[in-house]
């Protein structure tokens, strides 16, 4: 049976989102539609989507459906290049898609819709995208710089570098060591625009805090992801000083030197700069959303976490603390070679210091980095160049 109304899938839409829109557009119960487009999985009570059946009822070829729906793509995409949670995209891009809200699975490098100037950000308890006015143009420009990094260094290293940039910015914003006034003023000004003081109960979202720090995180990523700068960070004392001066220059603190006991920058230089790029802890096929017949509801735990973050931010306006406790940066906060600490507070503290016992983490190799930056080729992986640079696929 072919459905009478054409409902095209959105680019990068999840299967559950598309099925929900199809059912709603035709007045069908979602379970009824699911029975028509799926087949039983042998030996279990579960069912799997049959691309041929879905193609038959929509009138679209399986290959065309796979281009839009990542879960039906064959061969499968490199899931490490994609976020593991579906999220809303730009509402103006979604407006032409009938049948209800659209949930998409986006690549790691997609933070802004540059066509319509909306902050998409990391997945955040179902929060909608945020419009960016002219006073926040720097956030839009940062997305273009981010895409250039992707072309230059590849998916894995760009992912690691941007998250590391967020981690460093978060520590500086939260602990506010002396000398970083230029960066603080920028972050606080953007945070005030995105979440005005006194309106935290209605305007707060962790994603908007990430938006406030995004331009500086990308600026740092230009250095952290560069093979040349990584080599200097992993080199001798003189080479490390070149790296330190450049970090300070990028963040408006040209006289910066790491304090006794270190900070987040010194920690990355000492323990992480000579390691390979960190990878995501979770990929989409490992989640309950993969191949699901209906979109998962936002959990009560996520909503409670969001409320606690809003209360904390309202009390002190320390956006860095929100970022540090958000799971979006966990792959660089808890790296594969990091020893496990006792709780999140200890983990955050450990990521901003070098004052640990000698056996806390593997010592820096004497002859330079074990994994020399630049040895990696441009690993755009299966996220194709055309897909990476399409600024506003709708």
Secondary structure by P-SEA (a helix, b strand, c coil): ccccbbbbbcccccaaaaaaaaaaaacccaaaaaaaaccccccccbbbbcaaaaaaaacccaaaaaacccccccccccccccccbbbbccccccccccccbbbbbcccccccccccccccccccccccbbbbcccaaaaaaaaaaaaaaaaccccaaaaaaaaaaaaaaaaaaacccccaaaaaaaaaaaaaaacccccccccccaaaaaaaaaaaaaaaaaaaacaaaaaaaaccaaaaaaaaaaaaaaaccccccccccccaaaaaaccccccccccccccccccccccccccccccaaaaaaaaaaaaaaaacccaaaaaaaccccccccccccccccccaaaaaaaaccccccccccccccccccccccccccccccccccccccccccc
